């Protein structure tokens, strides 16, 4: 009997009736029992061990493959695509709607740490990264990211974050659809101005779970930085943006109740592992395809998809009130 109970966590075919299963918590794996004692997870062992569900792994893998390819193809981060889908997946895993939005944003940001590294290596080989700009913007980005993820993010309701995400993505999709770039009308500001600009980029990125490219690229283009340098430099900025915010999400979510198993603060580690692995594999394929496919037309198609995802997040936010 003990052997069957232990196997029930690894293979659904060995699961016993739910009523009996819940009356024998001593047979749960150690991590499940610890999560129960901390009251940070749900009472149903099947939900505690949901990272073992093959269907869930397939769903997250497809999401990672798609986001990685689009990131390489269109030169964007995957946050704007990941957050709505992760919100939907977490909702179906019985995570509270308010918490699902926050975990989706935090997990999306964590994946950027991995995808940005592979992207920066490719840009650096071509000498396209303006490391002088990275050094001046990075301190402000770290400060802004920590303020957003450690303070504001924890204080705001998930419904408000969903509405803000929807509005931000709608604006970004509108820019992408029109393919409108600001005219280069000035030079990069001094150290103080770049510190402030970095702070704003890091802060906004922390609230929406994106890599900041929709803010940093127009800003650098406006400051007379060549577009290919702006895109490459934005990719390099993705790592400090993600790192600062991930630290804040992990620390700020430690005392939150209702988190699923294997969560580091607001970050859902099983999703991070699957999505990061798959997106890193397909990002180079997307980058190669960018030289063969009509990227301008594809951007408009992707912008249309972003409008739909933004509408979904707006609906999630408004319906929560």
FENDARA-V16904 format. One record per residue. N is the residue number from 1. RES is the residue in one letter. SS is DSSP state (~ for helix, > for strand, _ for the rest). OMEGA is omega in degrees with one decimal (none if undefined). Layout:
# FENDARA-V16904
n=<N:N>
res=<RES:RES>
ss=<SS:SS>
omega=<OMEGA:OMEGA>
This chain:
# FENDARA-V16904
n=<1:2:3:4:5:6:7:8:9:10:11:12:13:14:15:16:17:18:19:20:21:22:23:24:25:26:27:28:29:30:31:32:33:34:35:36:37:38:39:40:41:42:43:44:45:46:47:48:49:50:51:52:53:54:55:56:57:58:59:60:61:62:63:64:65:66:67:68:69:70:71:72:73:74:75:76:77:78:79:80:81:82:83:84:85:86:87:88:89:90:91:92:93:94:95:96:97:98:99:100:101:102:103:104:105:106:107:108:109:110:111:112:113:114:115:116:117:118:119:120:121:122:123:124:125:126:127:128:129:130:131:132:133:134:135:136:137:138:139:140:141:142:143:144:145:146:147:148:149:150:151:152:153:154:155:156:157:158:159:160:161:162:163:164:165:166:167:168:169:170:171:172:173:174:175:176:177:178:179:180:181:182:183:184:185:186:187:188:189:190:191:192:193:194:195:196:197:198:199:200:201:202:203:204:205:206:207:208:209:210:211:212:213:214:215:216:217:218:219:220:221:222:223:224:225:226:227:228:229:230:231:232:233:234:235:236:237:238:239:240:241:242:243:244:245:246:247:248:249:250:251:252:253:254:255:256:257:258:259:260:261:262:263:264:265:266:267:268:269:270:271:272:273:274:275:276:277:278:279:280:281:282:283:284:285:286:287:288:289:290:291:292:293:294:295:296:297:298:299:300:301:302:303:304:305:306:307:308:309:310:311:312:313:314:315:316:317:318:319:320:321>
res=<X:X:X:X:X:X:X:X:X:X:X:X:X:X:X:X:X:X:X:X:X:X:X:X:X:X:X:X:X:X:X:X:X:X:X:X:X:X:X:X:X:X:X:X:X:X:X:X:X:X:X:X:X:X:X:X:X:X:X:X:X:X:X:X:X:X:X:X:X:X:X:X:X:X:X:X:X:X:X:X:X:X:X:X:X:X:X:X:X:X:X:X:X:X:X:X:X:X:X:X:X:X:X:X:X:X:X:X:X:X:X:X:X:X:X:X:X:X:X:X:X:X:X:X:X:X:X:X:X:X:X:X:X:X:X:X:X:X:X:X:X:X:X:X:X:X:X:X:X:X:X:X:X:X:X:X:X:X:X:X:X:X:X:X:X:X:X:X:X:X:X:X:X:X:X:X:X:X:X:X:X:X:X:X:X:X:X:X:X:X:X:X:X:X:X:X:X:X:X:X:X:X:X:X:X:X:X:X:X:X:X:X:X:X:X:X:X:X:X:X:X:X:X:X:X:X:X:X:X:X:X:X:X:X:X:X:X:X:X:X:X:X:X:X:X:X:X:X:X:X:X:X:X:X:X:X:X:X:X:X:X:X:X:X:X:X:X:X:X:X:X:X:X:X:X:X:X:X:X:X:X:X:X:X:X:X:X:X:X:X:X:X:X:X:X:X:X:X:X:X:X:X:X:X:X:X:X:X:X:X:X:X:X:X:X:X:X:X:X:X:X>
ss=<_:~:~:~:~:~:~:_:_:_:_:~:~:~:_:_:_:~:~:~:~:~:_:_:~:~:~:_:_:~:~:~:~:~:~:~:~:~:_:_:_:_:_:_:~:~:~:~:_:~:~:~:_:~:~:~:~:~:~:~:~:~:~:~:~:~:~:~:~:~:~:~:~:~:_:_:_:_:~:~:~:~:~:~:~:~:~:~:~:~:~:~:_:_:_:_:~:~:~:~:~:~:~:~:~:~:~:~:~:~:~:~:~:~:~:~:~:~:~:~:~:~:~:~:~:_:_:_:_:_:~:~:~:~:~:~:~:~:~:~:~:~:~:~:~:~:~:~:~:~:~:~:~:~:~:_:_:~:~:~:~:~:~:~:~:~:~:~:~:~:~:~:~:~:~:~:~:~:_:_:_:_:_:_:_:_:_:_:_:_:~:~:~:~:~:~:~:~:~:~:~:~:~:~:~:~:~:~:_:_:_:_:~:~:~:~:~:~:~:~:~:~:_:_:_:_:~:~:~:~:~:~:~:~:~:~:~:~:~:~:~:~:~:~:~:~:~:~:~:~:~:~:_:_:_:_:_:_:_:_:_:_:>:>:_:_:>:>:~:~:~:~:~:~:~:~:~:~:~:~:~:~:~:~:~:~:~:~:~:_:_:_:_:_:~:~:~:~:~:~:~:~:~:~:~:~:~:~:~:~:~:~:~:~:~:~:~:~:~:_:_>
omega=<179.4:-179.8:178.2:-179.9:178.6:179.4:-178.7:-179.6:-176.3:-177.8:-177.4:-178.0:-178.5:-176.7:177.6:179.8:-173.4:-177.0:179.1:-175.6:-178.1:-179.3:-179.1:-177.3:-178.1:-180.0:-179.6:173.5:-175.3:-178.1:179.0:-179.9:178.2:179.7:177.9:-177.7:178.5:-179.8:179.2:-179.3:-175.5:-175.0:-177.7:-178.1:178.8:177.9:178.0:-176.3:-173.4:177.5:178.0:-178.2:-177.7:-180.0:178.1:178.3:178.6:179.9:179.8:178.2:177.6:178.3:178.8:178.5:-179.1:-179.4:178.3:179.8:179.7:177.8:178.0:-176.7:-172.4:178.6:-179.9:172.2:-177.1:-173.8:-177.0:176.0:-175.3:-171.7:179.7:-178.7:177.5:175.7:179.6:-178.2:179.6:176.2:178.7:173.7:176.3:171.4:-179.4:-176.0:-178.9:179.8:-179.3:179.1:-178.3:179.5:177.9:178.8:-177.6:-179.8:176.9:178.7:-178.4:179.6:-177.6:177.7:-176.5:-177.6:-177.6:-178.1:-179.8:179.1:-178.8:179.3:179.6:-179.8:-177.9:178.3:178.2:179.1:-173.9:-176.0:174.7:-175.9:176.4:177.5:179.1:-178.1:-177.9:-179.9:-173.3:-180.0:177.9:178.2:179.9:179.7:-179.9:178.9:179.7:177.6:-178.8:-171.7:-178.6:-174.8:-171.6:-176.8:-178.9:-177.2:-176.9:174.7:178.2:179.5:178.1:178.3:177.8:179.0:179.3:177.1:-179.7:179.7:-179.0:-179.5:177.5:177.8:179.6:178.9:178.1:176.5:-178.5:-178.1:179.9:-176.7:-177.0:-179.8:179.5:179.8:178.3:-173.2:-179.0:177.7:176.6:179.1:178.5:-178.4:179.8:179.4:178.5:175.0:179.2:179.1:177.2:177.7:179.3:179.1:179.8:-179.0:180.0:179.4:-179.5:-179.1:-176.3:177.9:-179.8:-175.6:175.6:-176.6:-179.4:176.2:-173.7:-178.6:176.4:179.4:-178.9:177.0:177.0:179.6:171.2:172.4:-179.6:-171.7:-179.2:174.3:179.5:179.5:-179.8:179.3:176.6:176.8:178.1:178.3:-178.4:-177.9:177.6:175.8:-177.6:-176.4:-179.1:-178.1:179.4:176.0:179.1:178.8:-177.7:-178.8:-176.0:-177.9:-175.6:-175.1:-177.1:177.2:174.3:178.6:176.0:-179.2:178.3:175.1:174.9:-170.4:178.4:-174.1:179.4:-170.7:177.9:178.4:178.8:-177.7:-176.4:-176.0:-178.9:179.6:-176.2:-177.4:177.5:-179.3:-173.1:-179.8:177.0:177.9:177.6:179.0:177.9:-179.8:-179.2:179.9:-176.5:-176.2:177.4:-172.2:-178.0:177.8:178.9:177.1:179.2:176.2:179.8:177.0:177.3:176.6:179.1:177.1:179.5:-179.9:177.2:178.4:178.6:-179.5:175.3:178.2:178.6:-178.9:-177.3:-177.8:179.8:-179.8:none>
